[in-house]
């Protein structure tokens, strides 16, 4: 009976928190203003694959296409990360004078394929894809290439990287390694062992695979880190909630949760709260929370003392770089590189305020 009551309590709290989270996503969002866009500190990037030098091409006098239409195929717009990018597609395109069509496919590969083909039919000059499925998107990319339209991938690298003209994102494997290194240092400093619950995202998403693999490969390097159990979530809030709840009940030694995206964080917080295990970092009963994205919710939980480390992306920088690359390709220019990878921004309770606008979760607000 007690177990039933606990589960019911978890569900009530989770429904409340997830509903609030969903409503937040539906309210009018305060995207970065043009002034803030100009003032914000751009993320640093590294070139992963060198392409042909484009200096001569950039110096050539090129007749620029006047009316540019870029199609954007998002996997979904359900998370704050995607919403921030959607807002920035609009803001940056408006600033530059480009037209755009934005589609979202509910994380469904078939719907995304139809959406991409619709963008082709609507005569987009370039198409940017954020794949729902890294394998399935290759058929859609083939269709874009067959139509003679430049295709760019963003955020999630497709399995057929060779078929896109440009790719921008981050190294999810490195993000996970950074978290494991940080946890090992924390454990060493405090004289404790890390007993981790490893949550895993949707394995159709290469970022989810790389984040899981980064933890699994790196953790054995340290004697003070143990992976107690691994729980698949498929980027589903309910599965993250139930998986966290069941794991905490079955494994009371768990003192750390690796959350592969801030999108799942409300479910984890709800589970801990329902079990009376949500404690700030200075409480002896604190469960260490390590996550990825750096979104406003994740940042707020760092400031509240519940999240210990959040390795952040640069959603706006990706949009700008994908847009700029698309325009160059539309105008027949050569890109200086094919793939660029963001250098991580690591936010902790010690530096979250100091990071300022380097951390997008400090700037992007949801009203």
C-alpha positions as CSV (number, residue, x, y, z in Angstrom):
1,X,0.0,0.0,0.0
2,X,2.8,2.4,0.9
3,X,4.5,1.7,-2.5
4,X,1.2,2.5,-4.3
5,X,0.8,5.8,-2.4
6,X,4.4,6.8,-3.3
7,X,3.8,6.1,-7.0
8,X,0.6,8.0,-6.9
9,X,2.3,10.9,-5.2
10,X,5.1,10.9,-7.8
11,X,2.5,10.9,-10.7
12,X,0.6,13.8,-9.1
13,X,3.7,15.9,-8.6
14,X,5.1,15.0,-12.1
15,X,1.9,15.8,-13.9
16,X,1.8,19.2,-12.1
17,X,5.5,20.0,-13.0
18,X,5.3,18.6,-16.5
19,X,2.1,20.5,-17.2
20,X,3.7,23.7,-15.9
21,X,6.8,23.0,-18.1
22,X,4.6,22.4,-21.1
23,X,2.6,25.6,-20.5
24,X,5.8,27.6,-20.2
25,X,6.7,26.3,-23.6
26,X,3.4,27.5,-25.0
27,X,3.5,31.0,-23.6
28,X,4.9,33.9,-25.5
29,X,8.6,33.7,-25.4
30,X,11.0,36.6,-24.9
31,X,13.7,35.8,-27.4
32,X,17.0,37.7,-27.5
33,X,16.5,41.3,-28.8
34,X,18.5,42.6,-31.7
35,X,20.7,44.6,-29.3
36,X,21.3,41.6,-27.1
37,X,22.0,39.5,-30.2
38,X,24.8,42.0,-31.2
39,X,26.2,42.2,-27.6
40,X,26.1,38.6,-26.6
41,X,29.4,36.7,-26.5
42,X,29.5,34.2,-29.4
43,X,30.5,30.7,-28.5
44,X,33.8,29.4,-29.7
45,X,34.0,26.7,-32.4
46,X,36.6,24.3,-33.7
47,X,36.8,23.0,-37.2
48,X,36.5,19.2,-37.2
49,X,37.0,18.7,-41.0
50,X,38.9,21.1,-43.1
51,X,37.4,22.0,-46.4
52,X,38.9,23.9,-49.3
53,X,39.9,27.4,-48.5
54,X,37.3,29.9,-49.5
55,X,39.2,33.1,-49.2
56,X,39.4,33.6,-53.0
57,X,35.8,32.8,-53.4
58,X,34.9,35.3,-50.7
59,X,36.9,38.0,-52.4
60,X,35.2,37.4,-55.7
61,X,32.4,39.7,-56.8
62,X,29.3,37.5,-56.6
63,X,25.9,38.5,-57.8
64,X,23.9,37.9,-54.6
65,X,20.4,36.4,-54.9
66,X,17.9,39.0,-53.7
67,X,15.1,36.9,-52.5
68,X,16.3,34.0,-50.3
69,X,14.0,31.4,-48.9
70,X,15.4,28.9,-46.4
71,X,13.4,25.9,-45.2
72,X,13.9,24.6,-41.7
73,X,13.0,21.0,-40.8
74,X,13.0,20.6,-37.0
75,X,12.5,17.2,-35.4
76,X,10.1,18.9,-33.0
77,X,9.6,22.2,-31.2
78,X,8.6,20.7,-27.8
79,X,11.7,21.6,-25.8
80,X,13.0,25.1,-24.8
81,X,16.1,24.4,-26.8
82,X,14.2,23.9,-30.1
83,X,11.9,26.9,-29.2
84,X,14.9,29.1,-28.7
85,X,16.3,28.1,-32.1
86,X,12.9,28.6,-33.8
87,X,12.7,32.1,-32.3
88,X,16.3,32.9,-33.5
89,X,15.6,31.6,-37.0
90,X,12.9,34.2,-37.2
91,X,14.9,37.0,-35.5
92,X,18.1,36.4,-37.5
93,X,16.4,35.9,-40.8
94,X,14.4,39.1,-40.3
95,X,17.5,41.0,-39.4
96,X,19.2,39.7,-42.6
97,X,16.2,40.1,-44.8
98,X,15.7,36.3,-45.6
99,X,12.5,34.5,-45.9
100,X,11.9,31.2,-44.1
101,X,9.6,28.3,-43.7
102,X,9.7,26.4,-40.4
103,X,8.4,22.9,-40.0
104,X,8.3,20.4,-37.1
105,X,7.7,16.7,-37.3
106,X,6.8,15.5,-33.7
107,X,10.0,13.4,-33.6
108,X,8.5,11.3,-36.4
109,X,10.9,10.3,-39.3
110,X,8.1,9.7,-41.8
111,X,6.5,13.1,-41.0
112,X,9.9,14.7,-41.4
113,X,10.4,13.1,-44.8
114,X,7.1,14.5,-45.9
115,X,7.9,17.9,-44.5
116,X,11.3,18.0,-46.3
117,X,9.7,17.0,-49.6
118,X,7.2,19.8,-49.1
119,X,10.0,22.3,-48.6
120,X,11.5,21.1,-51.8
121,X,8.1,21.5,-53.6
122,X,7.9,25.1,-52.2
123,X,11.1,26.0,-53.9
124,X,13.3,26.6,-50.9
125,X,16.8,27.8,-51.9
126,X,18.4,25.8,-49.1
127,X,17.1,23.4,-46.5
128,X,18.4,22.9,-42.9
129,X,17.5,19.6,-41.2
130,X,17.5,18.6,-37.6
131,X,17.0,14.9,-37.9
132,X,14.4,12.9,-36.0
133,X,16.3,9.8,-36.9
134,X,20.0,10.0,-38.0
135,X,19.6,7.0,-40.4
136,X,16.1,7.7,-41.8
137,X,17.0,11.4,-42.6
138,X,19.4,10.2,-45.3
139,X,16.6,9.4,-47.7
140,X,15.3,13.0,-47.2
141,X,18.7,14.4,-47.8
142,X,19.0,12.4,-51.0
143,X,15.8,14.0,-52.2
144,X,17.1,17.5,-51.4
145,X,20.4,16.8,-53.3
146,X,18.5,15.4,-56.2
147,X,16.5,18.6,-56.4
148,X,19.8,20.6,-56.6
149,X,19.2,22.3,-53.3
150,X,22.0,22.8,-50.7
151,X,21.3,20.7,-47.6
152,X,22.6,21.6,-44.2
153,X,22.4,19.6,-40.9
154,X,22.3,21.2,-37.5
155,X,22.4,19.9,-34.0
156,X,22.0,16.2,-34.9
157,X,24.6,14.9,-37.3
158,X,23.1,12.5,-39.9
159,X,24.6,9.1,-40.5
160,X,25.3,10.3,-44.1
161,X,27.4,13.3,-43.1
162,X,29.1,13.1,-46.5
163,X,25.8,14.0,-48.2
164,X,25.3,17.4,-46.5
165,X,27.1,20.5,-47.5
166,X,27.6,21.7,-44.0
167,X,27.0,20.5,-40.4
168,X,27.1,22.5,-37.2
169,X,26.6,21.3,-33.6
170,X,28.5,20.1,-30.6
171,X,30.4,17.0,-29.6
172,X,28.0,15.2,-27.3
173,X,30.6,12.5,-26.4
174,X,33.0,15.3,-25.2
175,X,30.1,16.9,-23.2
176,X,29.6,13.6,-21.4
177,X,33.3,13.1,-20.8
178,X,33.5,16.6,-19.2
179,X,30.7,15.7,-16.8
180,X,32.4,12.4,-15.8
181,X,35.8,14.2,-15.2
182,X,34.0,16.9,-13.1
183,X,32.1,14.3,-11.1
184,X,35.4,12.4,-10.4
185,X,37.0,15.6,-9.2
186,X,34.1,16.3,-6.9
187,X,34.1,12.8,-5.5
188,X,37.8,13.0,-4.9
189,X,37.5,16.4,-3.2
190,X,34.7,15.2,-0.9
191,X,36.0,11.7,-0.3
192,X,32.9,10.0,-1.7
193,X,32.0,7.5,-4.3
194,X,29.6,8.4,-7.2
195,X,26.9,5.8,-7.6
196,X,25.2,6.9,-10.8
197,X,21.8,6.5,-12.4
198,X,22.4,6.9,-16.1
199,X,19.4,8.1,-18.0
200,X,19.6,7.6,-21.8
201,X,17.8,9.6,-24.5
202,X,16.3,8.3,-27.8
203,X,18.9,6.1,-29.5
204,X,17.6,7.2,-32.9
205,X,19.4,10.5,-32.0
206,X,23.2,10.3,-32.3
207,X,23.5,12.9,-29.5
208,X,21.8,10.5,-27.1
209,X,24.0,7.6,-28.2
210,X,27.2,9.7,-27.8
211,X,26.2,11.1,-24.4
212,X,25.5,7.5,-23.1
213,X,28.8,6.2,-24.7
214,X,30.8,9.1,-23.3
215,X,29.7,8.2,-19.8
216,X,30.1,4.5,-20.2
217,X,33.6,4.8,-21.8
218,X,34.9,7.4,-19.4
219,X,33.6,6.2,-16.0
220,X,35.9,3.1,-15.8
221,X,38.9,5.4,-15.8
222,X,37.9,6.4,-12.2
223,X,37.7,4.2,-9.1
224,X,35.2,6.5,-7.5
225,X,32.5,6.4,-10.2
226,X,30.1,3.5,-10.5
227,X,27.2,3.2,-12.9
228,X,24.5,1.5,-10.8
229,X,21.8,1.3,-13.5
230,X,21.0,2.6,-17.0
231,X,17.5,3.6,-17.9
232,X,16.2,4.3,-21.4
233,X,13.8,7.3,-21.8
234,X,13.4,7.8,-25.5
235,X,13.2,11.5,-24.7
236,X,9.9,10.8,-23.1
237,X,9.0,12.7,-19.9
238,X,6.8,10.0,-18.5
239,X,9.5,7.3,-19.0
240,X,12.1,9.6,-17.4
241,X,9.8,10.0,-14.4
242,X,9.0,6.4,-13.9
243,X,12.5,5.2,-14.7
244,X,14.0,7.6,-12.1
245,X,11.4,6.8,-9.5
246,X,11.8,3.0,-9.9
247,X,15.6,3.2,-9.9
248,X,15.7,5.3,-6.7
249,X,13.5,2.8,-5.0
250,X,15.4,-0.2,-6.1
251,X,18.8,1.3,-5.6
252,X,19.0,3.4,-2.5
253,X,22.8,3.8,-2.9
254,X,22.2,6.1,-5.9
255,X,23.6,9.6,-5.1
256,X,24.0,11.0,-8.7
257,X,21.8,11.2,-11.8
258,X,23.1,11.8,-15.2
259,X,20.4,13.6,-17.2
260,X,21.2,13.6,-20.9
261,X,19.1,16.8,-21.6
262,X,17.6,19.5,-19.6
263,X,14.4,18.6,-21.4
264,X,14.1,15.6,-19.0
265,X,15.1,17.5,-15.9
266,X,11.5,18.4,-14.8
267,X,10.7,14.7,-14.6
268,X,13.8,14.0,-12.5
269,X,13.1,16.9,-10.2
270,X,9.5,15.8,-9.8
271,X,10.6,12.3,-8.9
272,X,13.1,13.5,-6.3
273,X,10.6,15.9,-4.9
274,X,7.8,13.3,-4.5
275,X,10.3,11.0,-2.7
276,X,11.4,13.8,-0.4
277,X,14.9,13.5,-1.9
278,X,15.2,16.9,-3.6
279,X,17.9,18.5,-1.4
280,X,20.2,21.5,-2.2
281,X,23.9,20.9,-2.7
282,X,24.8,21.9,0.9
283,X,22.4,19.2,2.3
284,X,24.0,15.8,3.2
285,X,21.1,14.1,1.4
286,X,21.7,15.9,-1.8
287,X,21.5,13.8,-5.0
288,X,24.1,15.2,-7.5
289,X,22.5,16.2,-10.8
290,X,24.5,16.5,-14.0
291,X,22.9,17.5,-17.2
292,X,23.3,18.9,-20.7
293,X,21.9,21.8,-22.6
294,X,22.1,24.9,-20.4
295,X,18.5,25.9,-21.0
296,X,16.7,28.4,-18.7
297,X,15.1,25.6,-16.6
298,X,18.5,23.9,-16.1
299,X,20.1,27.2,-15.2
300,X,17.3,28.0,-12.8
301,X,17.9,24.7,-11.0
302,X,21.6,25.4,-10.8
303,X,20.8,28.7,-9.1
304,X,18.3,27.0,-6.8
305,X,21.1,24.6,-5.7
306,X,19.7,21.4,-7.1
307,X,21.7,21.0,-10.3
308,X,25.5,20.7,-9.9
309,X,26.7,20.9,-13.5
310,X,25.1,21.7,-16.8
311,X,27.2,21.6,-20.0
312,X,25.7,24.1,-22.5
313,X,25.2,24.4,-26.2
314,X,24.8,27.6,-28.2
315,X,21.4,27.3,-30.0
316,X,21.6,30.8,-31.5
317,X,25.1,30.4,-32.8
318,X,24.1,27.2,-34.6
319,X,21.2,29.0,-36.3
320,X,23.4,31.9,-37.4
321,X,26.1,29.6,-38.7
322,X,23.7,27.4,-40.6
323,X,22.0,30.4,-42.1
324,X,25.2,32.0,-43.2
325,X,26.4,28.8,-44.7
326,X,23.1,28.4,-46.5
327,X,23.3,31.8,-48.1
328,X,26.9,31.3,-49.3
329,X,25.9,28.0,-50.9
330,X,22.9,29.5,-52.5
331,X,25.1,32.2,-54.1
332,X,27.6,29.6,-55.3
333,X,30.3,30.4,-52.8
334,X,32.7,27.8,-51.3
335,X,32.6,27.1,-47.6
336,X,35.9,27.1,-45.7
337,X,34.9,24.0,-43.7
338,X,32.2,21.4,-43.8
339,X,31.8,20.7,-40.1
340,X,32.1,23.0,-37.0
341,X,31.8,21.9,-33.4
342,X,31.1,24.1,-30.4
343,X,33.6,24.3,-27.6
344,X,31.5,23.5,-24.5
345,X,30.3,26.0,-21.9
346,X,30.4,24.4,-18.5
347,X,28.0,25.9,-15.9
348,X,28.2,25.1,-12.2
349,X,27.0,26.7,-9.0
350,X,30.3,28.5,-8.8
351,X,30.3,30.2,-12.1
352,X,26.7,30.3,-13.4
353,X,26.2,34.1,-12.8
354,X,29.7,35.0,-14.1
355,X,29.0,33.3,-17.4
356,X,26.5,36.0,-18.2
357,X,25.4,35.9,-21.8
358,X,27.9,33.2,-22.7
359,X,25.2,30.9,-21.3
360,X,22.0,31.1,-23.3
361,X,19.9,30.0,-20.3
362,X,21.0,33.2,-18.6
363,X,19.6,35.3,-21.4
364,X,16.6,33.5,-23.0
365,X,13.5,34.0,-20.9
366,X,10.1,32.4,-21.1
367,X,7.3,34.7,-19.9
